[in-house]
Every structure is written in C-alpha cells, then in structure tokens.
Amino acid sequence: MSAQHVLIVEDSLVYRRLLSRMLTQWGYIVSEAENGVAALAILENQPSAW
C-alpha cells in the first residue's frame, strides 16, 4: 500500500512542524499550510495527491 498524503493546516509553526515530524515517522507524506488560503492553493496545485 502506498503512503497516505496528509495536509496539515495550522498557524503555529511549532505545532505544524511537530505534527509533521510525527506523521512522517509513521510513514505519511506530509504537506503543510499556515492557513486556509494556503491550504486551498496546495489542493488546487496538486489535485492528484489528494
């Protein structure tokens, strides 16, 4: 089974990076966004990843 892709949307850099590290260690592919606008841009630019 291929790794699942997770999008973390969190304004706190500390929490975003902590969660990203944990999920990566558990085998997930992680993308990060600091707000909803940035998250939508990621989703629009990489629709096949989701």
C-alpha positions as CSV (number, residue, x, y, z in Angstrom):
1,M,0.0,0.0,0.0
2,S,1.3,3.5,-0.9
3,A,1.8,6.1,1.8
4,Q,-1.2,8.3,2.6
5,H,-0.8,12.1,1.9
6,V,-1.8,14.4,4.8
7,L,-2.3,18.2,4.7
8,I,-1.6,19.9,8.0
9,V,-3.3,23.3,8.3
10,E,-2.1,25.1,11.4
11,D,-1.0,28.7,12.0
12,S,1.6,27.8,14.7
13,L,4.9,26.8,13.1
14,V,5.9,24.9,16.2
15,Y,2.8,22.7,16.2
16,R,2.8,22.3,12.4
17,R,6.4,21.0,12.4
18,L,5.9,18.8,15.4
19,L,2.9,17.1,13.9
20,S,4.6,16.9,10.5
21,R,7.6,15.1,12.1
22,M,5.4,12.6,13.9
23,L,3.3,11.8,10.8
24,T,6.4,11.4,8.6
25,Q,7.9,9.0,11.1
26,W,4.7,7.0,10.9
27,G,5.0,6.7,7.1
28,Y,2.8,9.5,5.9
29,I,3.6,12.0,3.2
30,V,3.0,15.5,4.7
31,S,2.3,18.9,3.2
32,E,2.0,21.9,5.4
33,A,-0.1,25.1,5.2
34,E,-0.2,28.0,7.7
35,N,-3.9,29.0,6.9
36,G,-6.9,28.0,4.8
37,V,-5.9,30.1,1.8
38,A,-2.5,28.4,1.6
39,A,-4.2,25.0,2.0
40,L,-6.6,25.7,-0.8
41,A,-3.6,26.7,-3.0
42,I,-1.9,23.5,-2.3
43,L,-5.0,21.5,-3.1
44,E,-5.6,23.3,-6.3
45,N,-1.9,22.9,-7.4
46,Q,-1.6,19.2,-6.5
47,P,-5.1,17.8,-7.1
48,S,-3.8,14.3,-7.9
49,A,-2.1,14.0,-4.5
50,W,-5.5,14.0,-2.7
